[in-house]
Amino acid sequence: QVPGSPRHFCERPRAAARCSTRVRPLGQMAAMAIAGGHVHRHAAPAAPCFETSWLCVLEAVSPYMWSYIGIALALGVSVIGAAWGIFLTGSSIVGGGIKAPRISSKNLVGIIFCEAVAIYGVIMAIIMANKIEGSLEFNVGPKLEPWQAQTMVAGWCMLAVGLSVGFSNLVCGVCVGVSGSGCALADAQRPEMFVKMLIVEIFGSALGLFGVIVGIIQANGATFPKHLA
């Protein structure tokens, strides 16, 4: 044996006692490690739900946050659609009005239709905000209470209302803007085209109204119970 190695040291009489406590057989150490891991695995608490599932992450978000996100979508996306439409129509009116100044007043109807899209978003945002009823604390335990489940459903419903109203108004604003731009340019060349193109703008502006009607119906299903206890 090489002097100073563990086995050579344990062969010495005086070190035999210490070797019995310090040096353990490899099989015994492995068995202890496996047994310890087995005990630890059974004793460890279960991982929280949000660490293993994205659905639990979405459920952990406060329903009041979903509601205010829906309000922001209903208002913000509607204003984006209105601004986009006004930009398209207004630039054509200004450009065509240089050669045909008479179109500047008649074709402001397209600007009004685009502005109505933003008004739809404002109306829906007010309706949605008035439906929210707060609670002192919203702590979800292992089992949902009835008022908590109802509040969560209402929060997701408000998010759906915001998506419905916001994106329908966005498309409506772009539609009215493009048709209004074409109406202004066509009116500059042929005045008799104004009435025909105005009908197209009216039908385009009705798209946003459809979204508002459906949004109101959806919002009626969102009920926030009062819970102040």
C-alpha positions as CSV (number, residue, x, y, z in Angstrom):
1,Q,0.0,0.0,0.0
2,V,1.1,3.6,-0.6
3,P,1.9,5.2,2.8
4,G,-0.6,7.8,3.8
5,S,-3.4,6.3,1.9
6,P,-6.8,5.9,3.7
7,R,-6.5,2.1,3.8
8,H,-3.0,2.2,5.1
9,F,-4.1,4.6,7.8
10,C,-7.0,2.4,8.9
11,E,-4.7,-0.6,9.2
12,R,-2.9,1.1,12.1
13,P,-4.2,-0.2,15.5
14,R,-4.7,3.2,17.1
15,A,-6.7,4.6,14.1
16,A,-9.0,1.6,13.7
17,A,-11.6,3.2,16.1
18,R,-11.6,6.5,14.3
19,C,-11.8,4.8,10.9
20,S,-15.0,2.9,12.0
21,T,-16.7,6.3,12.5
22,R,-15.2,8.3,9.7
23,V,-14.9,5.9,6.8
24,R,-18.1,4.1,5.8
25,P,-18.5,1.5,3.1
26,L,-19.7,2.8,-0.3
27,G,-22.8,0.7,-0.3
28,Q,-23.9,1.9,3.1
29,M,-23.4,5.6,2.0
30,A,-25.4,5.1,-1.2
31,A,-28.2,3.4,0.7
32,M,-28.3,6.3,3.2
33,A,-28.4,8.8,0.4
34,I,-31.2,7.0,-1.4
35,A,-33.2,6.6,1.8
36,G,-32.7,10.3,2.7
37,G,-33.8,11.4,-0.8
38,H,-36.9,9.2,-0.6
39,V,-37.9,10.6,2.8
40,H,-37.3,14.2,1.6
41,R,-39.3,13.6,-1.6
42,H,-42.3,12.5,0.4
43,A,-42.0,15.2,3.0
44,A,-41.6,18.1,0.5
45,P,-44.7,20.2,0.0
46,A,-46.4,20.2,-3.4
47,A,-45.3,22.9,-5.8
48,P,-47.7,25.9,-6.2
49,C,-50.1,25.6,-9.2
50,F,-48.7,28.7,-11.0
51,E,-45.2,27.0,-11.2
52,T,-46.6,24.1,-13.2
53,S,-49.4,25.5,-15.4
54,W,-49.9,28.7,-17.4
55,L,-53.7,28.4,-16.8
56,C,-53.1,28.8,-13.1
57,V,-51.0,31.9,-13.9
58,L,-53.9,33.4,-15.7
59,E,-56.3,32.4,-13.0
60,A,-54.0,34.0,-10.4
61,V,-54.4,37.5,-12.0
62,S,-56.9,39.6,-10.3
63,P,-60.3,39.8,-12.1
64,Y,-60.3,43.6,-11.5
65,M,-57.1,43.8,-13.5
66,W,-58.7,41.9,-16.4
67,S,-61.7,44.3,-16.2
68,Y,-59.5,47.4,-16.4
69,I,-57.5,45.9,-19.3
70,G,-60.8,45.4,-21.1
71,I,-61.7,49.1,-20.5
72,A,-58.3,50.2,-21.8
73,L,-58.7,48.1,-24.9
74,A,-62.2,49.3,-25.6
75,L,-61.2,53.0,-25.3
76,G,-57.6,52.9,-26.6
77,V,-58.1,50.7,-29.7
78,S,-61.2,52.6,-30.7
79,V,-59.3,55.9,-30.5
80,I,-56.6,54.4,-32.6
81,G,-59.2,53.4,-35.3
82,A,-60.7,56.9,-35.2
83,A,-57.3,58.6,-35.5
84,W,-56.3,56.4,-38.4
85,G,-59.5,57.1,-40.3
86,I,-59.3,60.9,-39.7
87,F,-55.7,60.8,-40.9
88,L,-56.7,59.1,-44.1
89,T,-59.7,61.2,-44.8
90,G,-58.3,64.5,-43.7
91,S,-55.1,64.2,-45.8
92,S,-57.2,63.5,-49.0
93,I,-59.6,66.5,-48.2
94,V,-56.6,68.8,-47.7
95,G,-54.9,67.6,-50.8
96,G,-58.0,67.6,-53.1
97,G,-59.2,70.9,-51.7
98,I,-56.3,72.7,-53.3
99,K,-57.7,72.2,-56.8
100,A,-61.4,71.9,-55.8
101,P,-62.1,74.0,-52.6
102,R,-65.8,73.1,-52.7
103,I,-65.1,69.6,-51.4
104,S,-63.7,70.8,-48.1
105,S,-67.0,71.3,-46.4
106,K,-69.1,68.5,-47.8
107,N,-66.5,65.8,-47.1
108,L,-66.2,66.7,-43.4
109,V,-69.0,64.1,-43.0
110,G,-66.3,61.4,-43.3
111,I,-64.4,63.1,-40.4
112,I,-67.5,63.0,-38.3
113,F,-68.1,59.3,-39.0
114,C,-64.5,58.6,-37.9
115,E,-64.9,60.7,-34.7
116,A,-68.0,58.7,-33.9
117,V,-65.9,55.6,-33.7
118,A,-63.9,57.2,-30.8
119,I,-67.2,58.2,-29.1
120,Y,-68.3,54.5,-29.3
121,G,-65.2,53.6,-27.3
122,V,-65.8,56.3,-24.7
123,I,-69.4,55.2,-24.2
124,M,-68.5,51.6,-23.7
125,A,-65.6,52.5,-21.4
126,I,-68.0,54.5,-19.2
127,I,-70.5,51.6,-19.2
128,M,-67.9,49.1,-18.2
129,A,-66.3,51.2,-15.5
130,N,-69.7,51.7,-13.9
131,K,-70.3,48.0,-13.6
132,I,-67.2,47.3,-11.5
133,E,-67.8,46.8,-7.8
134,G,-64.7,46.4,-5.6
135,S,-64.1,44.3,-2.5
136,L,-61.8,44.9,0.4
137,E,-59.7,41.9,-0.3
138,F,-59.6,39.3,-3.0
139,N,-57.6,36.4,-1.6
140,V,-58.4,33.0,-3.3
141,G,-58.0,30.0,-1.0
142,P,-57.9,26.3,-1.9
143,K,-61.6,26.5,-2.7
144,L,-63.3,29.3,-4.4
145,E,-66.2,31.0,-2.7
146,P,-69.3,31.8,-4.8
147,W,-68.7,35.5,-4.9
148,Q,-65.1,35.0,-5.9
149,A,-66.1,32.7,-8.8
150,Q,-68.7,35.2,-9.9
151,T,-66.1,38.0,-9.8
152,M,-63.6,36.1,-11.9
153,V,-66.2,35.4,-14.5
154,A,-67.1,39.0,-14.6
155,G,-63.5,40.1,-15.0
156,W,-63.0,37.8,-18.0
157,C,-66.3,38.9,-19.5
158,M,-65.2,42.6,-19.3
159,L,-62.0,41.6,-21.1
160,A,-64.0,40.0,-23.9
161,V,-66.2,43.2,-24.1
162,G,-63.0,45.3,-24.5
163,L,-61.7,43.1,-27.2
164,S,-65.0,43.0,-29.1
165,V,-65.6,46.7,-29.0
166,G,-62.0,47.8,-29.5
167,F,-61.2,45.7,-32.6
168,S,-64.6,46.3,-34.2
169,N,-64.1,50.0,-33.9
170,L,-60.5,49.8,-35.1
171,V,-61.6,48.1,-38.4
172,C,-64.6,50.5,-38.6
173,G,-62.3,53.5,-38.4
174,V,-60.0,52.2,-41.1
175,C,-62.9,51.4,-43.3
176,V,-64.5,54.8,-43.0
177,G,-61.2,56.5,-43.4
178,V,-60.3,54.7,-46.7
179,S,-63.8,55.2,-48.1
180,G,-63.9,58.8,-47.0
181,S,-60.6,59.4,-48.7
182,G,-61.9,57.9,-51.9
183,C,-65.1,60.0,-51.6
184,A,-63.1,63.2,-51.3
185,L,-61.0,62.5,-54.3
186,A,-63.9,61.3,-56.4
187,D,-65.9,64.4,-55.5
188,A,-63.1,66.6,-56.6
189,Q,-63.3,65.0,-60.1
190,R,-67.0,64.3,-60.4
191,P,-69.4,66.0,-58.0
192,E,-72.2,63.5,-58.7
193,M,-70.1,60.7,-57.0
194,F,-70.5,62.3,-53.6
195,V,-73.9,60.9,-52.7
196,K,-73.0,57.4,-53.9
197,M,-69.7,57.3,-51.9
198,L,-71.5,58.7,-48.8
199,I,-73.7,55.6,-48.7
200,V,-70.5,53.5,-48.6
201,E,-69.3,55.5,-45.6
202,I,-72.6,55.1,-43.8
203,F,-72.5,51.3,-44.1
204,G,-68.9,51.3,-43.1
205,S,-69.6,53.3,-39.9
206,A,-72.3,50.8,-39.0
207,L,-69.6,48.2,-38.3
208,G,-68.6,49.9,-35.2
209,L,-72.2,50.2,-34.1
210,F,-72.5,46.4,-34.3
211,G,-69.6,46.0,-32.0
212,V,-71.1,48.4,-29.5
213,I,-74.4,46.6,-29.5
214,V,-72.8,43.2,-28.9
215,G,-70.5,44.7,-26.3
216,I,-73.5,46.1,-24.3
217,I,-75.1,42.6,-24.4
218,Q,-71.9,41.0,-23.2
219,A,-71.4,43.6,-20.5
220,N,-74.9,42.7,-19.1
221,G,-73.5,39.3,-18.2
222,A,-70.7,40.7,-16.1
223,T,-71.9,41.1,-12.5
224,F,-69.5,42.1,-9.7
225,P,-70.9,41.1,-6.4
226,K,-70.4,43.5,-3.4
227,H,-68.3,41.9,-0.8
228,L,-67.0,44.2,1.9
229,A,-66.7,41.6,4.7
